[in-house]
């Protein structure tokens, strides 16, 4: 079976997650993957550069949100990110959007005195 781009991305993401998660039992470190590999699927140089630019901006924003989001909510976002590897999505854009949504929900829940557990 040939190794596809999706396989390589999944391996990079899993490698970035397994050590911190296995030791600490939490999602302490934001997942990392090679943006260039994911963006290489675009045929034109302009599209590849745009993909890289968008992903880098999303990564930077997600990195600032990461410590403010509860571990269960981060874990949910990472699962969402990993489930999208084979769907040719911009992964940091997905992660950033998820973290924004979860942080907003977290603030609402805390204001109401609610705690949620995620699967």
MARBA-3410 file (N, C-alpha, C, O; in Angstrom, 1 decimal):
119
0.8,-1.2,0.0,0.0,0.0,0.0,0.9,1.2,0.0,1.7,1.4,0.9 ~ 0.7,2.1,-0.9,1.5,3.3,-1.0,1.2,4.3,0.1,0.0,4.4,0.6 ~ 2.2,5.0,0.6,2.0,6.0,1.6,1.5,7.3,1.0,2.2,7.9,0.1 ~ 0.4,7.7,1.4,-0.2,8.9,0.8,0.1,10.2,1.7,0.6,10.1,2.8 ~ -0.3,11.3,1.1,-0.1,12.6,1.9,-0.9,12.5,3.2,-0.4,13.0,4.2
-2.1,11.9,3.1,-3.0,11.8,4.3,-2.3,11.0,5.4,-2.3,11.3,6.6 ~ -1.6,9.9,5.0,-0.9,9.0,5.9,0.3,9.8,6.5,0.5,9.7,7.8 ~ 1.0,10.6,5.7,2.1,11.3,6.3,1.6,12.4,7.3,2.3,12.6,8.3 ~ 0.6,13.1,6.9,0.0,14.1,7.9,-0.5,13.5,9.1,-0.2,14.0,10.2 ~ -1.2,12.4,9.0,-1.7,11.7,10.2,-0.5,11.2,11.1,-0.6,11.4,12.3
0.5,10.7,10.5,1.7,10.3,11.3,2.4,11.4,12.0,2.7,11.3,13.2 ~ 2.5,12.6,11.3,3.1,13.8,11.9,2.3,14.3,13.1,2.8,14.6,14.1 ~ 1.0,14.3,12.9,0.1,14.8,14.0,0.1,13.8,15.2,0.2,14.3,16.3 ~ 0.0,12.6,14.9,0.0,11.6,16.0,1.4,11.6,16.7,1.4,11.5,17.9 ~ 2.5,11.8,16.0,3.8,11.8,16.6,3.9,13.1,17.5,4.5,13.0,18.6
3.3,14.1,17.1,3.3,15.4,17.9,2.5,15.3,19.2,2.7,16.0,20.1 ~ 1.5,14.4,19.2,0.6,14.3,20.3,0.9,13.1,21.3,0.7,13.3,22.5 ~ 1.4,12.0,20.8,1.5,10.9,21.6,2.4,11.0,22.9,1.9,10.6,23.9 ~ 3.5,11.6,22.7,4.4,11.7,23.9,3.8,12.6,25.0,3.7,12.1,26.1 ~ 3.4,13.8,24.7,2.9,14.6,25.8,1.6,14.1,26.4,1.4,14.1,27.6
0.7,13.5,25.5,-0.6,13.0,26.0,-0.3,11.7,26.8,-1.0,11.6,27.9 ~ 0.5,10.8,26.4,0.7,9.6,27.1,1.3,9.9,28.5,1.0,9.2,29.4 ~ 2.2,10.8,28.6,2.9,11.1,29.9,2.0,11.8,30.8,1.9,11.5,32.0 ~ 1.4,12.9,30.3,0.7,13.8,31.2,-0.8,13.4,31.3,-1.5,13.9,32.3 ~ -1.4,12.7,30.3,-2.8,12.4,30.3,-3.6,13.6,29.9,-4.9,13.5,30.0
-3.0,14.7,29.5,-3.8,15.9,29.0,-3.2,16.3,27.7,-2.2,15.8,27.3 ~ -3.8,17.3,27.1,-3.3,17.8,25.9,-2.6,19.1,26.3,-3.1,20.2,26.2 ~ -1.3,18.9,26.6,-0.5,20.1,27.1,0.1,20.8,25.9,0.4,22.1,26.0 ~ 0.4,20.2,24.9,1.1,20.8,23.8,0.3,20.8,22.5,-0.4,19.8,22.2 ~ 0.2,21.9,21.9,-0.6,22.0,20.7,0.0,21.1,19.6,1.2,21.1,19.4
-0.8,20.4,18.8,-0.3,19.5,17.8,0.4,20.3,16.7,0.0,21.5,16.4 ~ 1.4,19.7,16.1,2.1,20.4,15.0,2.2,19.4,13.8,2.3,18.2,14.0 ~ 2.1,20.0,12.7,2.3,19.2,11.5,3.0,20.1,10.4,3.0,21.3,10.6 ~ 3.5,19.5,9.4,4.2,20.2,8.3,3.2,20.9,7.4,2.6,20.2,6.6 ~ 3.0,22.2,7.5,2.1,22.9,6.7,2.4,22.8,5.3,1.5,22.6,4.4
3.7,22.8,4.9,4.1,22.7,3.5,3.6,21.4,2.9,3.3,21.4,1.7 ~ 3.7,20.3,3.6,3.2,19.0,3.1,1.7,19.1,2.8,1.3,18.6,1.7 ~ 0.9,19.7,3.7,-0.5,19.7,3.4,-0.8,20.7,2.3,-1.7,20.4,1.5 ~ -0.1,21.8,2.2,-0.3,22.8,1.1,0.2,22.4,-0.2,-0.1,23.0,-1.2 ~ 1.1,21.4,-0.2,1.7,20.9,-1.5,0.7,20.3,-2.5,1.0,20.2,-3.6
-0.5,20.0,-2.0,-1.5,19.4,-2.8,-2.1,20.4,-3.8,-2.7,20.0,-4.8 ~ -1.9,21.7,-3.6,-2.4,22.7,-4.5,-1.4,22.8,-5.7,-0.2,22.8,-5.5 ~ -2.0,22.8,-6.9,-1.2,22.8,-8.1,-0.4,24.1,-8.4,0.8,24.0,-8.8 ~ -1.0,25.2,-8.1,-0.3,26.5,-8.5,0.5,27.0,-7.3,0.1,26.8,-6.1 ~ 1.6,27.6,-7.6,2.4,28.2,-6.6,1.7,29.2,-5.8,1.9,29.3,-4.5
0.8,30.0,-6.4,0.1,31.0,-5.7,-0.9,30.4,-4.7,-1.0,30.9,-3.6 ~ -1.5,29.3,-5.1,-2.5,28.6,-4.1,-1.7,28.0,-3.0,-2.1,28.1,-1.8 ~ -0.5,27.4,-3.3,0.3,26.9,-2.2,0.7,27.9,-1.2,0.7,27.8,0.0 ~ 1.2,29.1,-1.7,1.6,30.2,-0.9,0.5,30.7,0.0,0.7,31.0,1.1 ~ -0.7,30.8,-0.6,-1.9,31.3,0.1,-2.2,30.3,1.2,-2.6,30.7,2.3
-2.2,29.0,0.9,-2.5,28.0,1.9,-1.5,28.1,3.1,-1.9,28.1,4.2 ~ -0.2,28.2,2.8,0.8,28.3,3.8,0.5,29.6,4.6,0.7,29.5,5.9 ~ 0.2,30.7,4.0,0.0,31.9,4.7,-1.2,31.8,5.7,-1.2,32.2,6.8 ~ -2.3,31.3,5.2,-3.5,31.1,6.0,-3.3,30.1,7.1,-3.7,30.4,8.2 ~ -2.6,29.0,6.9,-2.3,28.1,7.9,-1.4,28.6,9.0,-1.6,28.4,10.2
-0.4,29.4,8.6,0.5,30.0,9.6,-0.2,31.0,10.4,0.0,31.0,11.7 ~ -1.1,31.8,9.9,-1.9,32.7,10.7,-2.8,32.0,11.6,-2.9,32.4,12.8 ~ -3.4,31.0,11.1,-4.3,30.2,12.0,-3.5,29.5,13.1,-4.0,29.5,14.3 ~ -2.3,29.0,12.8,-1.5,28.4,13.8,-1.2,29.4,14.9,-1.3,29.1,16.1 ~ -0.7,30.6,14.5,-0.3,31.6,15.5,-1.5,32.0,16.4,-1.4,32.2,17.6
-2.7,32.1,15.8,-3.9,32.5,16.6,-4.2,31.3,17.5,-4.5,31.5,18.7 ~ -4.2,30.1,17.0,-4.6,28.9,17.8,-3.6,28.8,19.0,-4.0,28.4,20.1 ~ -2.3,29.1,18.7,-1.3,29.0,19.8,-1.6,29.9,20.9,-1.3,29.6,22.1 ~ -2.1,31.1,20.6,-2.4,32.1,21.7,-3.7,31.6,22.4,-3.8,31.9,23.6 ~ -4.6,31.0,21.8,-5.9,30.5,22.4,-5.6,29.3,23.3,-6.3,29.1,24.3
-4.7,28.4,22.8,-4.5,27.1,23.4,-4.5,27.0,24.9,-5.2,26.2,25.5 ~ -3.7,27.8,25.6,-3.6,27.7,27.0,-4.9,28.2,27.8,-5.1,27.9,28.9 ~ -5.7,28.9,27.1,-6.9,29.5,27.7,-8.1,28.5,27.6,-9.1,28.6,28.4 ~ -8.0,27.5,26.8,-9.1,26.5,26.6,-8.8,25.3,27.5,-7.7,24.8,27.6 ~ -9.9,24.8,28.2,-9.8,23.7,29.1,-9.3,22.5,28.3,-9.5,22.3,27.1
-8.6,21.6,29.0,-8.0,20.4,28.4,-9.0,19.5,27.7,-8.7,19.0,26.5 ~ -10.2,19.3,28.2,-11.2,18.5,27.6,-11.7,19.1,26.3,-11.9,18.4,25.3 ~ -11.8,20.4,26.3,-12.2,21.1,25.1,-11.0,21.1,24.0,-11.3,21.0,22.8 ~ -9.8,21.2,24.5,-8.7,21.1,23.5,-8.6,19.7,22.9,-8.4,19.6,21.7 ~ -8.9,18.7,23.7,-8.9,17.3,23.2,-9.9,17.2,22.2,-9.7,16.5,21.1
-11.1,17.7,22.4,-12.2,17.7,21.4,-11.7,18.3,20.1,-12.0,17.7,19.0 ~ -11.1,19.4,20.1,-10.6,20.1,18.9,-9.5,19.3,18.2,-9.5,19.3,17.0 ~ -8.7,18.7,19.0,-7.6,17.8,18.4,-8.3,16.7,17.6,-7.8,16.3,16.5 ~ -9.3,16.0,18.3,-10.0,14.9,17.6,-10.6,15.4,16.3,-10.5,14.7,15.3 ~ -11.2,16.6,16.3,-11.8,17.1,15.1,-10.7,17.3,14.1,-10.9,17.0,12.9
-9.6,17.9,14.5,-8.5,18.1,13.5,-8.0,16.8,12.9,-7.8,16.7,11.7 ~ -7.8,15.8,13.8,-7.3,14.5,13.3,-8.3,13.8,12.4,-7.9,13.2,11.4 ~ -9.6,14.0,12.7,-10.6,13.4,11.8,-10.7,14.0,10.4,-11.3,13.5,9.5 ~ -10.1,15.2,10.3,-10.2,15.9,9.0,-8.9,15.7,8.1,-8.8,16.3,7.0 ~ -8.0,14.9,8.6,-6.7,14.7,7.9,-7.0,14.2,6.5,-6.4,14.7,5.5
-7.9,13.3,6.3,-8.1,12.6,5.0,-9.1,13.4,4.2,-9.5,13.0,3.1 ~ -9.6,14.6,4.7,-10.6,15.3,4.0,-10.1,16.6,3.3,-10.8,17.4,2.9 ~ -8.8,16.6,3.2,-8.1,17.7,2.5,-8.5,19.1,3.0,-8.8,20.0,2.2 ~ -8.5,19.2,4.3,-8.9,20.5,4.9,-7.6,21.2,5.4,-6.5,20.6,5.5 ~ -7.7,22.5,5.7,-6.7,23.3,6.3,-6.8,23.0,7.8,-7.6,23.6,8.5
-5.9,22.3,8.3,-6.0,21.7,9.7,-5.9,22.8,10.8,-6.6,22.7,11.7 ~ -4.9,23.7,10.6,-4.8,24.8,11.7,-6.0,25.7,11.6,-6.4,26.3,12.6 ~ -6.6,25.9,10.4,-7.8,26.7,10.3,-8.9,26.1,11.1,-9.7,26.7,11.8 ~ -9.0,24.7,11.0,-10.0,24.0,11.7,-9.8,24.1,13.2,-10.7,24.3,14.0 ~ -8.5,23.8,13.6,-8.2,23.9,15.0,-8.5,25.3,15.6,-9.1,25.4,16.7
-8.1,26.3,14.9,-8.3,27.7,15.4,-9.8,27.9,15.6,-10.2,28.5,16.6 ~ -10.6,27.6,14.6,-12.0,27.8,14.7,-12.7,27.0,15.8,-13.5,27.6,16.5 ~ -12.2,25.8,16.0,-12.7,25.0,17.1,-12.4,25.6,18.5,-13.2,25.7,19.3 ~ -11.1,26.0,18.6,-10.7,26.6,19.9,-11.4,27.9,20.2,-11.8,28.1,21.3 ~ -11.7,28.7,19.1,-12.5,29.9,19.3,-13.9,29.6,19.8,-14.4,30.2,20.8
-14.5,28.6,19.2,-15.9,28.2,19.6,-15.9,27.6,21.0,-16.7,28.0,21.8 ~ -14.9,26.8,21.3,-14.8,26.2,22.6,-14.5,27.2,23.7,-15.1,27.1,24.8 ~ -13.7,28.1,23.4,-13.4,29.2,24.4,-14.6,30.0,24.7,-14.9,30.4,25.8 ~ -15.4,30.3,23.6,-16.6,31.1,23.8,-17.6,30.3,24.7,-18.2,30.8,25.6 ~ -17.8,29.0,24.4,-18.7,28.1,25.1,-18.2,28.0,26.6,-19.0,28.0,27.5
-16.9,27.9,26.7,-16.3,27.7,28.1,-16.6,29.0,28.9,-17.0,28.8,30.1 ~ -16.5,30.1,28.3,-16.8,31.4,29.1,-18.3,31.4,29.4,-18.6,31.8,30.6 ~ -19.1,31.0,28.5,-20.6,31.0,28.8,-20.9,30.0,29.9,-21.6,30.3,30.9 ~ -20.3,28.8,29.8,-20.6,27.8,30.8,-20.1,28.2,32.2,-20.7,28.0,33.2 ~ -18.9,28.9,32.2,-18.4,29.3,33.5,-19.2,30.4,34.1,-19.4,30.5,35.3
-19.7,31.3,33.2,-20.6,32.4,33.7,-21.9,31.8,34.3,-22.5,32.4,35.2 ~ -22.3,30.7,33.8,-23.6,30.0,34.2,-23.3,29.1,35.4,-24.2,28.5,36.0 ~ -22.0,28.8,35.6,-21.6,27.8,36.7,-21.7,26.4,36.2,-21.9,25.5,37.0 ~ -21.6,26.2,34.9,-21.8,24.8,34.4,-20.4,24.3,34.0,-19.5,25.0,33.6 ~ -20.3,23.0,34.1,-19.1,22.3,33.6,-19.6,21.2,32.7,-20.6,20.5,33.0
-18.9,21.0,31.6,-19.2,20.0,30.6,-18.1,19.0,30.5,-16.9,19.4,30.6 ~ -18.4,17.7,30.3,-17.4,16.7,30.1,-17.6,16.2,28.7,-18.7,16.2,28.2 ~ -16.5,15.9,28.0,-16.6,15.5,26.6,-16.1,14.1,26.5,-15.3,13.6,27.3 ~ -16.6,13.4,25.5,-16.2,12.0,25.3,-14.8,11.9,24.8,-14.3,10.9,24.5
END
